[in-house]
Amino acid sequence: MNLTRILGLIEGASVVLMAGAWYRMSRERVVYTSWRNKASSAALVFVSVAVVIQFGLAMMTQFRPLATLDTASASEGWNAFAGHFWLWSFFATGLLAFAGLVLAALGKGTPRILAGVWSLVVLALFFVNLVLAVNSFH
């Protein structure tokens, strides 16, 4: 099995597990009044967005290999847009995961634990994808 397919399956499982985490959080019906509780909720939102973007990028990579996106980004039109979109979305996942980790460290409450764990998972997947992306262009 191809490594990009394995990463796609892992990121698909991450989306399903993140949806389960949000379902669990919505069932608690807790009101977050302090800034620390709001920070931990924001951390979970940031990480959730990063998981969804990373899953979308994994699916995009399944249909268009990174080397194809690299050569297409040198041209004009839709292919260039797709290549640049992939690159900036990829960097956004790392930034969102790091921001989620910082907010989870500052936050308080149940979302803090979920956001911290998910931030570490998304950052680990980000660095694995970064190594694969850098190696695919050589």
N, C-alpha and C positions, 0 to 999 in steps of 0.2 A: 504494500500500500504506500502511496506517495505521502511524503511528509506534509505537504500543503493540504492534502485531504484529511489527514489526522488532525492538523490544526483547525481546519474548518469544522470538524466534528466536535472538537473540544470547545470551540467558540460557540457552536450551536448549542451545546450542552450548557454553556455559561449563560446564554440568553434564557434558556428554560429555567435554570436555577435562579437567575436574577428575578424572573417573573414570579417564582415561588417566594422569594424573599420579600418582594413588594406585596404579594398577597398576604403574607404573614404580618407585615407591618400595617397593612390597611385594616386587618382584623383587630388590632390592639386599640384603635380609637383613642390615641393619646394626643393631647394638645401640647404643642411645644411652645412654651412662653419665653424661656430664657434664650439668650443669644447662643449659648453653648449647645442647647438642644437643636436650635435651628441650624447651627453649623454642621452637626452630625447628619441632619436630614439633607442638607445641601450636598454634603459629601456623598451620600447615597445616590442622589440625583446625578451628580457628576460622573460617578462610576457607572451608573446605569446607562447614561448616554454614551460613555466610552465603550461599554460592552456591545451596545447596538451598532455603533460605528465600526468597531473591530469585526463584528460578524458580517456586516455589509462589505467590508474590505476583503474579508476572506472569501466571500461568495464572488466578488468581482475578480479576485485572483484566480478562482477556479476556472472562469470562462476566458480571462485574458491574462496570460502569464506576465510576470513583471518585466521580462526582457522585451516583450511586445509593447507594453506600456512605455518603456523607456525609449524605444525607437520611435514610437508614435508621438511622444511629447516633443520631439524635435521638429515635427511637422506642424502644420496649422490645422485649424478646424476642430471638429469634435474629438478626434484622437488626442490632440494636445490638451484639450480641456479635461478629458478623462484621466490623462497622466498626471496633470497638476492637481486635479481633484483628489486622486488617490494619495498623492504625496502629502498634501496639506491635511487631509482627513486622518492619515496615519500619524502625523505629528500631533494632531489634536487629541488622539486617543492617549498618547503618552502624557500630554499636558493635563488632560482631564483626570487621568488616574493619579497623577502626582498631586494635583489640587485636592482630589478626594482624600488622599492619604494625609495631607496637611490638615484639612478640615476635620478629618476623623480624629487626629491627634488632639486638636483643640476642642472637639465636641464632647458631649456627655449624653449618655442614654444608650438604648438598644441599637439605634441606627449606627452608632459609632463603631460598634464591633463588626457589624455587617459591612459597613463601608471600608473599614480598615482591612478586613480580610479580602474583600473584592478588589480593593485598590492594589493589594499585593499580587493577586492573581492576574489582574489586567496588566500591571507593569511587567510581570514575568512573561506574559504572552507578547507584550509589546517588544521586549528585548529579544525574544526568540524570533519574532517576525522581522525585527530590525537586522539581525544577523543574516537571516535568510534573504532579505531584500538586498543587502549590501553584497552578499555573495552571488546573487543571481545576475548582477550587472557585470561581473568579470568573466 
